[in-house]
């Protein structure tokens, strides 16, 4: 009997619409996740439901309206289109996509696949570099849903793919649309994390003790910072970029106790070093979203220009490119 498989692609999530209530609902679900804000439940409830979300939902809603398309959230549009392309490349596999937060939910789509009596379901969180707050949270939700099922198929969970050749191929193709030699500098901006989040993956040391900026080892192979630097080196290597031609930084920080260097501070400092024309890409994201379309290509661009920069060009994410769809087929190894 032929083995029947399913594939569930999972991205982070987005409000159903840019209105206050939808943004409130999304932010509350996201920030109440104990893998995102790692404090006791009561304190987390007070911080999120009574302090952070009621005020942040207004400002975030305004930002979402700026990036919203006639077809909806860019993250949903791009992930849905990607799932369709992957499905056509693997017609023997049932392909679905879900969001960790809000719609379509992991529970809804996982139950849909399970109901088809598949022999195996492949779970692919679309986060190249492992972190507890993203991939780890997805694993928790998958586990929660599976615990309620009477019968479950075999599960193949892919926890990261930061170094996969086909993933690097996809970014190489993206960058080939730009003449990297025409820019003063290339900035690789990754989503930030609290330093505690990377320190927690080590048993007897800290991230700072493991040379994470320079190499991958058995000790740091699940360290988000280490894998971000490795992804950068692999992409830079495709274009023979010397180490002085590019910089790695981390965006979206909430406090000073997050992974450094901070993207905003790096951008503020560039013009004083004679770096006035830059190309920016963010290989932590596989689909364009608030962090790329607004934070980098609007907010950070304005910051850079205000400090003397002349041009900031944002490289689109992989979105639903055919190369990226081909890469997913190779990553799931079917």
C-alpha positions in Angstrom: 0.0 0.0 0.0 1.3 3.4 -1.0 2.3 5.7 1.9 0.1 8.8 2.0 1.6 12.0 3.3 0.6 15.5 4.3 2.5 18.7 4.7 1.6 21.6 7.0 3.5 24.9 6.4 3.3 27.2 9.4 4.0 30.9 9.6 3.8 33.2 12.6 0.4 34.9 12.2 -1.4 38.2 11.5 -4.6 39.9 12.5 -7.7 39.0 10.4 -8.0 42.6 9.5 -6.3 45.9 10.6 -9.2 46.9 12.8 -8.6 47.5 16.5 -10.5 44.4 17.8 -8.7 42.0 15.3 -5.3 43.5 16.2 -6.1 43.3 19.9 -7.1 39.6 19.6 -3.9 38.8 17.6 -1.6 40.6 19.9 -3.2 39.1 23.0 -2.9 35.5 21.7 0.7 36.2 20.6 2.0 37.8 23.7 0.1 35.5 26.1 2.2 32.6 24.7 4.6 31.6 27.6 7.3 30.9 25.0 7.1 34.6 23.9 6.8 36.4 27.3 8.5 34.0 29.8 7.0 35.3 33.1 4.4 33.6 35.4 0.9 33.5 34.0 -0.6 36.1 36.4 2.1 38.6 35.7 1.9 37.9 32.0 -1.9 38.4 32.0 -1.6 41.7 33.7 1.2 42.9 31.4 -0.4 41.8 28.2 -4.2 42.2 28.7 -4.2 45.3 30.9 -1.1 47.2 29.9 0.6 46.3 26.6 -2.2 45.2 24.2 -4.9 47.8 24.9 -2.5 50.6 23.9 -0.4 48.8 21.4 -3.4 47.6 19.4 -4.2 51.2 18.3 -0.7 52.0 17.0 -0.2 48.5 15.5 -3.5 48.8 13.7 -2.4 52.0 12.0 0.7 50.2 10.8 -1.1 47.2 9.5 -3.4 49.5 7.5 -0.3 50.8 5.7 0.8 47.4 4.5 -2.6 45.8 4.0 -3.4 44.7 0.5 -6.8 44.3 -1.3 -6.4 40.6 -0.8 -5.6 40.9 2.9 -2.5 40.6 5.1 0.7 40.2 3.0 1.8 37.3 5.3 -1.4 35.4 4.5 -1.4 36.2 0.8 2.3 35.1 0.4 2.0 32.0 2.5 -1.2 30.9 0.8 0.4 31.4 -2.6 3.5 29.5 -1.5 1.4 26.5 -0.3 -0.4 26.4 -3.7 2.9 26.3 -5.6 4.3 23.6 -3.3 1.1 21.6 -3.7 1.5 21.6 -7.5 5.1 20.4 -7.2 4.2 17.5 -4.9 0.7 16.4 -6.1 1.0 13.2 -4.2 1.1 15.1 -0.9 -1.8 16.9 0.8 -0.5 20.5 1.4 -2.0 22.9 3.9 -0.8 26.1 5.6 -1.5 27.6 9.0 -0.6 30.4 11.3 0.7 29.9 14.9 -1.5 32.8 16.0 -5.0 33.5 14.6 -6.3 32.2 11.3 -6.1 29.7 9.8 -5.2 28.0 13.0 -2.8 25.0 13.5 -5.6 23.1 15.2 -8.0 23.6 12.2 -5.5 22.6 9.5 -3.8 19.7 11.5 -7.2 18.2 12.2 -8.1 18.5 8.5 -5.0 16.5 7.6 -5.5 13.9 10.3 -9.1 13.4 9.2 -7.8 12.1 5.8 -6.1 9.1 7.5 -2.7 10.0 6.2 0.3 7.8 7.2 2.6 10.7 7.8 2.3 14.5 8.3 5.3 16.7 7.8 5.4 19.8 9.9 7.5 22.7 8.5 7.6 25.9 10.5 8.7 28.5 8.1 11.4 29.9 10.4 14.9 29.1 9.1 16.7 29.5 12.4 15.4 27.7 15.5 14.2 29.7 18.5 12.0 28.7 21.4 9.7 31.6 20.7 8.9 30.5 17.1 9.6 26.9 16.3 9.4 25.8 19.9 6.0 27.4 20.3 4.8 25.7 17.1 5.9 22.3 18.5 4.0 23.0 21.7 0.8 23.8 19.8 1.2 20.7 17.6 1.6 18.6 20.7 -1.4 20.1 22.3 -3.6 19.3 19.3 -2.2 15.8 18.9 -2.9 14.9 22.6 -6.6 15.3 21.9 -6.7 12.9 18.9 -7.7 9.3 19.1 -5.5 8.3 16.2 -2.5 10.2 14.9 -0.2 9.5 12.0 3.6 9.6 12.1 4.8 13.1 12.5 8.0 14.5 10.9 8.9 17.8 12.5 11.5 20.0 10.8 13.0 22.4 13.4 15.3 24.5 11.2 16.9 24.8 7.8 19.1 27.8 8.1 22.0 26.1 6.3 20.1 24.0 3.7 21.7 24.5 0.3 18.3 25.0 -1.4 17.3 27.7 1.1 20.5 29.6 0.4 19.9 29.1 -3.4 16.6 30.9 -3.0 18.2 33.9 -1.4 21.0 33.9 -4.0 18.3 34.1 -6.7 16.7 37.0 -4.9 19.9 38.9 -4.5 20.9 38.4 -8.2 18.1 40.9 -9.0 20.4 43.5 -7.4 23.9 44.5 -8.3 25.5 44.1 -4.9 28.6 45.9 -6.1 26.6 49.1 -6.5 26.0 49.4 -2.8 28.3 50.7 -0.1 27.3 47.9 2.3 24.9 45.0 2.7 22.9 44.7 6.0 21.5 41.4 7.1 18.8 42.3 9.6 17.3 39.5 11.7 14.4 39.6 14.1 15.8 40.1 17.6 15.4 38.0 20.7 16.1 38.6 24.4 19.6 37.5 25.3 18.1 35.1 27.8 16.4 33.3 25.0 19.7 32.3 23.4 21.5 31.8 26.7 18.8 29.3 27.8 19.8 26.8 25.1 23.2 26.2 26.8 23.6 23.9 29.8 26.8 25.2 31.3 27.7 28.4 29.4 26.2 31.5 27.7 25.9 32.5 24.1 28.8 35.0 24.6 31.1 32.1 25.5 30.5 30.1 22.3 32.0 32.2 19.5 28.5 32.3 17.9 29.4 35.1 15.4 32.1 33.0 13.8 31.2 29.3 13.6 28.6 26.5 14.2 29.5 23.9 16.7 27.7 21.0 18.4 27.1 23.3 21.3 25.6 26.3 19.5 23.8 24.6 16.5 20.4 25.5 18.1 21.5 29.0 19.1 19.5 31.5 17.1 22.3 34.0 17.0 24.8 31.4 15.8 22.5 30.2 13.0 21.7 33.7 11.9 25.4 34.4 11.4 25.9 31.1 9.6 23.0 31.9 7.2 24.7 35.2 6.5 28.1 33.7 5.8 26.5 31.2 3.4 24.6 33.9 1.4 27.6 36.2 1.4 29.8 33.4 0.2 27.6 33.1 -3.0 28.6 36.6 -3.9 32.2 36.5 -2.6 31.5 39.3 -0.2 34.3 40.1 2.2 33.5 40.4 5.8 33.9 44.2 5.7 31.2 44.5 3.0 28.3 43.3 5.2 27.0 43.6 8.7 24.6 41.4 10.8 22.2 43.1 13.1 18.9 42.4 15.0 15.7 44.4 14.8 12.5 44.8 16.7 14.1 45.0 20.1 12.0 45.8 23.1 14.7 46.4 25.7 18.5 46.7 25.8 18.7 43.1 27.0 18.2 41.8 23.5 20.7 40.4 21.0 23.1 43.0 19.6 24.0 44.8 17.5 20.7 46.6 17.1 19.6 47.4 13.6 18.4 50.9 14.3 21.7 51.8 16.0 23.7 50.3 13.2 21.8 52.3 10.6 22.2 55.5 12.6 26.0 55.0 12.6 26.5 54.0 9.0 26.6 57.5 7.4 29.3 58.6 9.8 31.4 55.8 8.4 30.8 56.9 4.8 28.2 54.2 4.2 25.4 56.0 2.4 23.8 53.5 0.0 22.8 50.2 1.5 21.0 47.0 0.6 19.0 45.3 3.3 17.7 41.8 3.5 16.2 39.8 6.4 16.7 36.0 6.0 14.9 35.3 9.3 11.6 35.8 7.4 10.5 33.8 4.4 7.5 36.0 3.7 7.2 39.7 3.8 5.4 41.1 6.8 5.2 44.0 9.2 8.9 43.8 10.1 10.1 43.9 6.5 7.4 46.1 4.8 7.1 48.7 7.5 9.8 48.4 10.1 12.7 48.2 7.7 11.4 49.7 4.5 9.6 52.6 6.1 10.6 53.3 9.7 14.3 52.3 9.5 14.7 53.8 6.0 13.5 57.1 7.4 15.9 56.8 10.3 18.8 56.1 7.9 18.0 59.0 5.7 17.6 61.4 8.6 21.1 60.5 9.8 22.7 61.3 6.5 22.2 58.1 4.4 21.2 58.5 0.7 19.4 55.3 -0.1 18.1 52.1 1.6 16.9 49.3 -0.7 15.0 46.5 0.8 15.3 43.0 -0.8 11.9 41.3 -1.0 11.5 38.1 1.0 11.3 34.7 -0.6 7.4 34.9 -0.5 6.0 32.5 -3.2 9.0 32.4 -5.6 9.3 29.2 -7.6 12.8 28.7 -6.3 11.6 28.8 -2.7 8.8 26.4 -3.5 11.4 24.0 -5.0 13.5 24.5 -1.9 10.7 23.4 0.4 10.3 20.2 -1.6 14.0 19.5 -1.0 13.8 20.5 2.7 11.0 18.1 3.4 13.0 15.4 1.5 10.1 13.6 -0.2 
